[in-house]
Amino acid sequence: MSTRPAISAATSCPARIARTGSGCASSNCVGRGATSRTVDQEAQSRKIRALWLGLHQAGIVRDPNESALAAYVKRMTGVEALQWLDEHQASRVIEQLKKWGFRAARQAEDRADSEGPRAQ
């Protein structure tokens, strides 16, 4: 079981550069200002992110941004950030994303079947 370190909103970005009020300059940073968080690199978090981006590439998810993913995670688990999920919650999100992808693929197949062969 993986233990995740507690993250303080004020010190969460290790790549914090001299601040100009625009937030963190790190490519791993999510959000702006003092509440910026680093993108979680746990294996389950990377899997969640990969599934999310795959759903976006398939045209299922409109917004591939980390903030949209965080909103989805919050709706599914009640947890505000990906890095704060425990192992069980992260597994639940992974399974829900996979089911969403399977449902969308099945619906696309059903639509294609209902259209029948195309007349030429």
C-alpha positions as CSV (number, residue, x, y, z in Angstrom):
1,M,0.0,0.0,0.0
2,S,1.3,3.4,-1.0
3,T,1.5,6.2,1.5
4,R,1.2,9.6,0.1
5,P,2.9,12.6,1.8
6,A,0.8,15.4,3.2
7,I,1.0,18.4,0.9
8,S,0.6,21.9,2.0
9,A,-1.0,24.3,-0.5
10,A,1.6,26.9,0.2
11,T,4.6,24.7,-0.2
12,S,3.4,22.1,-2.6
13,C,5.3,23.1,-5.7
14,P,9.0,22.1,-5.5
15,A,9.8,24.0,-8.7
16,R,8.4,27.3,-7.4
17,I,10.2,30.1,-9.0
18,A,10.3,33.7,-7.8
19,R,6.7,34.6,-7.9
20,T,5.3,37.5,-9.9
21,G,1.7,36.9,-8.9
22,S,1.0,34.6,-11.8
23,G,1.5,31.4,-9.9
24,C,4.0,28.6,-10.4
25,A,6.2,28.4,-13.5
26,S,6.6,24.6,-13.3
27,S,5.0,22.4,-16.0
28,N,4.0,20.1,-13.2
29,C,2.0,22.7,-11.4
30,V,-1.8,22.8,-11.4
31,G,-3.7,26.0,-10.7
32,R,-2.5,29.5,-10.1
33,G,-1.4,31.5,-7.1
34,A,-0.6,30.2,-3.6
35,T,-2.9,27.2,-3.9
36,S,-1.0,25.7,-6.8
37,R,-0.3,21.9,-6.4
38,T,2.1,19.7,-8.2
39,V,0.7,17.0,-10.5
40,D,0.7,13.7,-8.6
41,Q,3.1,11.1,-10.1
42,E,1.8,8.0,-8.2
43,A,1.2,5.1,-10.6
44,Q,-2.5,5.1,-10.0
45,S,-2.7,8.9,-10.7
46,R,-0.7,8.5,-13.9
47,K,-3.1,5.7,-14.9
48,I,-6.1,8.0,-14.2
49,R,-4.6,10.8,-16.2
50,A,-3.8,8.5,-19.1
51,L,-7.4,7.2,-19.2
52,W,-8.7,10.8,-19.0
53,L,-6.5,11.9,-21.9
54,G,-7.5,8.8,-23.9
55,L,-11.1,9.6,-23.4
56,H,-10.4,13.1,-24.6
57,Q,-8.6,11.8,-27.7
58,A,-11.6,9.5,-28.4
59,G,-13.9,12.6,-28.3
60,I,-15.6,11.5,-25.1
61,V,-14.1,14.1,-22.7
62,R,-14.3,17.7,-23.9
63,D,-11.8,19.2,-21.6
64,P,-8.5,17.4,-21.1
65,N,-7.2,19.9,-18.5
66,E,-6.1,18.9,-15.0
67,S,-8.9,21.1,-13.5
68,A,-11.6,19.2,-15.4
69,L,-10.0,15.9,-14.2
70,A,-10.0,17.2,-10.6
71,A,-13.7,18.1,-10.9
72,Y,-14.5,14.6,-12.2
73,V,-12.5,13.1,-9.3
74,K,-14.3,15.2,-6.8
75,R,-17.7,14.2,-8.2
76,M,-16.7,10.5,-8.0
77,T,-15.0,10.5,-4.6
78,G,-15.6,13.8,-2.8
79,V,-11.8,14.3,-2.7
80,E,-10.6,17.6,-4.1
81,A,-7.3,16.5,-5.6
82,L,-5.9,13.5,-7.3
83,Q,-2.9,13.3,-5.0
84,W,-5.2,13.0,-2.0
85,L,-7.0,9.9,-3.1
86,D,-6.3,6.7,-1.2
87,E,-5.6,3.5,-3.0
88,H,-9.3,2.4,-2.9
89,Q,-10.6,5.7,-4.2
90,A,-8.0,5.8,-7.0
91,S,-9.0,2.3,-8.1
92,R,-12.6,3.3,-8.1
93,V,-11.9,6.3,-10.4
94,I,-9.8,4.1,-12.7
95,E,-12.6,1.5,-13.0
96,Q,-15.2,4.3,-13.6
97,L,-13.1,5.8,-16.4
98,K,-12.7,2.4,-18.0
99,K,-16.4,1.7,-17.8
100,W,-17.1,5.1,-19.4
101,G,-14.8,4.3,-22.3
102,F,-16.4,0.9,-22.8
103,R,-19.9,2.4,-22.7
104,A,-19.0,5.1,-25.3
105,A,-17.4,2.4,-27.6
106,R,-20.5,0.2,-27.3
107,Q,-22.8,3.2,-28.1
108,A,-20.7,4.0,-31.1
109,E,-20.9,0.4,-32.3
110,D,-24.7,0.4,-31.8
111,R,-25.1,3.7,-33.8
112,A,-23.0,2.2,-36.6
113,D,-25.1,-1.0,-36.6
114,S,-28.3,0.9,-36.6
115,E,-27.3,3.0,-39.6
116,G,-26.8,-0.2,-41.6
117,P,-24.7,-0.5,-44.7
118,R,-24.3,2.8,-46.5
119,A,-25.8,3.1,-49.9
120,Q,-23.3,4.1,-52.7
